[in-house]
Amino acid sequence: MGRLLCLIGRHHWVHHVNREASGPGGGYDLCSRCGREKNVYEPGRGPVGGSV
């Protein structure tokens, strides 16, 4: 049933920390059910990466 929830957009995000990358870019979120990585947008940047 877990993967079915992911298909409808109900992921279970778990925050992980990359010890090799320090600073604000060192953390990332993965779904514990399907393994998908969450798209994280930095504050002050648009979804395409340009300035808002």
C-alpha positions as CSV (number, residue, x, y, z in Angstrom):
1,M,0.0,0.0,0.0
2,G,3.0,2.3,0.6
3,R,3.9,2.6,-3.1
4,L,0.2,3.3,-3.9
5,L,0.3,6.3,-1.6
6,C,3.4,7.5,-3.4
7,L,1.6,7.2,-6.7
8,I,-1.0,9.7,-5.5
9,G,1.6,12.0,-4.1
10,R,1.5,11.0,-0.4
11,H,5.2,10.4,0.1
12,H,6.8,9.8,3.5
13,W,9.8,12.3,3.5
14,V,12.8,11.5,5.7
15,H,15.6,14.1,6.1
16,H,19.2,12.9,5.5
17,V,22.5,14.7,5.9
18,N,25.4,14.2,3.5
19,R,28.5,14.3,5.7
20,E,30.7,15.1,2.7
21,A,28.8,18.3,1.8
22,S,28.7,20.8,4.6
23,G,26.4,23.9,4.9
24,P,22.9,24.4,3.7
25,G,23.4,22.0,0.7
26,G,24.3,19.1,2.9
27,G,20.8,18.0,3.7
28,Y,18.3,16.2,1.4
29,D,14.9,14.5,1.7
30,L,14.1,11.0,0.5
31,C,10.8,9.1,0.5
32,S,11.2,6.1,2.7
33,R,8.7,4.2,0.6
34,C,9.8,4.7,-3.0
35,G,13.3,6.3,-2.7
36,R,12.3,9.5,-4.6
37,E,14.4,12.6,-3.8
38,K,12.4,15.7,-2.9
39,N,13.0,18.8,-5.0
40,V,14.1,21.5,-2.6
41,Y,14.1,25.1,-3.8
42,E,16.4,27.6,-2.2
43,P,14.8,30.8,-0.7
44,G,14.8,33.7,-3.1
45,R,15.1,31.5,-6.2
46,G,12.4,30.4,-8.6
47,P,11.6,26.8,-9.5
48,V,13.8,27.0,-12.6
49,G,16.8,28.4,-10.7
50,G,16.5,32.0,-11.7
51,S,15.9,35.0,-9.5
52,V,12.3,35.9,-8.6
